[in-house]
C-alpha cells in the first residue's frame, strides 16, 4: 500500500493528470499471408529491379557499349515475362497500399494471438476466448507430443489454468483453454519469450503463478 503524506508546505498536486494505465501486452500474427508483409517484399523486389536496370545502364555507358542489348537480354527473355512483371508490379503495390490502409482502419482481432491486460487473458486462434483474472488459477507453458506425417515432435502450448494444482485433471487438455505458443507456428512470426510472458502476467495479476512444466505426456 502506498501512503501519501502531505505537509502545509507541499505543493498542491490536485491539478496533475492521473497516472496512465499500463499498455496491454499483445502478440499479433506476422507472416507472409499478411498484406503488410507482402507489401514490404514487393517494394523490396521492385527496388532491386530498378537498381539492376540502373547498374546495367551505368556499366554500359562506362564501357562505351550498347545500352539496349543488356536491357533486352534481361527484360525480354522468356517471352518478355520479366518486363511484364516489372510493369505490373507497381500496380500491385498500389493495390497493396490501399488494402493495407483499409485493414489498418478495421478491427484486426483475427491477427491477435494473445492479449494480457487488466481484464484478463485473451487467447486468439480458431477458438478465441477471454478468461477474466478471477477465473485464472495459473498460466503455464507445456509441450505436447504430436505425431504427423513428417514425424514426431513436441509442440509448445500456452495454457491458462482453471484448476488448482492439487485438482488438475489427468489430461492436460482439460487443465484450461490453451493455444499454440504464440509465434511458434506462424511463418516469420514473433517468438514469445517466457520471461516476457511472466512479466506481463505479474504486471496485471501478481498473485497468478507462471510456470514452465515442460513435456506433458497425455
C-alpha positions, 0 to 999 in steps of 0.5 A: 500500500502506498501512503501519501503524506502531505505537509502545509508546505507541499505543493498542491498536486490536485491539478496533475493528470492521473497516472496512465494505465499500463499498455496491454501486452499483445502478440499479433500474427506476422507472416507472409499471408499478411498484406503488410508483409507482402507489401514490404517484399514487393517494394523490396523486389521492385527496388532491386529491379530498378537498381539492376536496370540502373547498374546495367545502364551505368556499366554500359555507358562506362564501357562505351557499349550498347545500352539496349542489348543488356536491357533486352537480354534481361527484360525480354527473355522468356517471352518478355515475362520479366518486363511484364512483371516489372510493369505490373508490379507497381500496380500491385503495390498500389493495390497493396497500399490501399488494402493495407490502409483499409485493414489498418482502419478495421478491427484486426482481432483475427491477427491477435494471438494473445492479449494480457491486460487488466481484464484478463487473458485473451487467447486468439486462434480458431477458438478465441476466448477471454478468461477474466483474472478471477477465473485464472488459477495459473498460466503455464507453458507445456509441450505436447507430443504430436505425431504427423506425417513428417514425424514426431515432435513436441509442440509448445502450448500456452495454457491458462489454468482453471484448476488448482494444482492439487485438482488438475485433471489427468489430461492436460487438455482439460487443465484450461483453454490453451493455444499454440505458443504464440509465434511458434507456428506462424511463418516469420512470426514473433517468438514469445519469450517466457520471461516476457510472458511472466512479466506481463502476467505479474504486471496485471495479476501478481498473485497468478503463478507462471510456470514452465512444466515442460513435456506433458505426456497425455 
